Amino acid sequence: MTDETGSDTERHLREALKHLGQAQDDDDLRKTNAVALEEVSNTVSSVLREYEGDE
């Protein structure tokens, strides 16, 4: 993976985390959706940590 591709990937993952966080803050979400969002958020965070560890 090139540095440019890695930068794009990291930027997209961080944007996804931001959007997930905003969705979790929305009081209208049902509990099922909140749990699913939390799991996706945890997965994206894990990928970012692994990515940062590879640099």
N, C-alpha and C positions, 0 to 999 in steps of 0.2 A: 504494500500500500504506500502510495506516495505521500509526502508531507501535506500536499494540497488536499488529497482525498481524506487524509486523517483529520485535517482541520475542518473540512466540511462535515465529516461524520460527527466530530465532537460538537460542532455548532448545532447540528440538527438534534443530537441527543439532549443538549442543554435546553434547546427550545422546547423539546417534547416534555422535559421535566418541568419547565416553567408553565406550560399549558396544563399539565396534569395537576400541578399545585393549585392553579387557579380553579380548575374544575372541582378539586376537593374542597376548596373554600366555599363553593356554591352550596348553600343550604338546601337546595331543591333536589340534590342527588339522592337517589334511594340507596339504602345501605349496601345492596348488592353491587351497585355501580361503584360505590366508595371503596369497597373491598377490592374490586377488580382494578380500579385506578391505583390503589396502594400497591398491589402486586406488580403492575406494569412499572410504576415509579421505582420500586425496589430493583426491578430487573434492569431498567435503564441506568440507575445509579451504579449497580454492580458492573455493568459494561463500561461505564465511564471510568470507574476505579481501575479496572483491568487495563483499559486503554492508557490511562495515565501512568500505570506501572510499567507498561511496555516501552514508554518513551525514554 
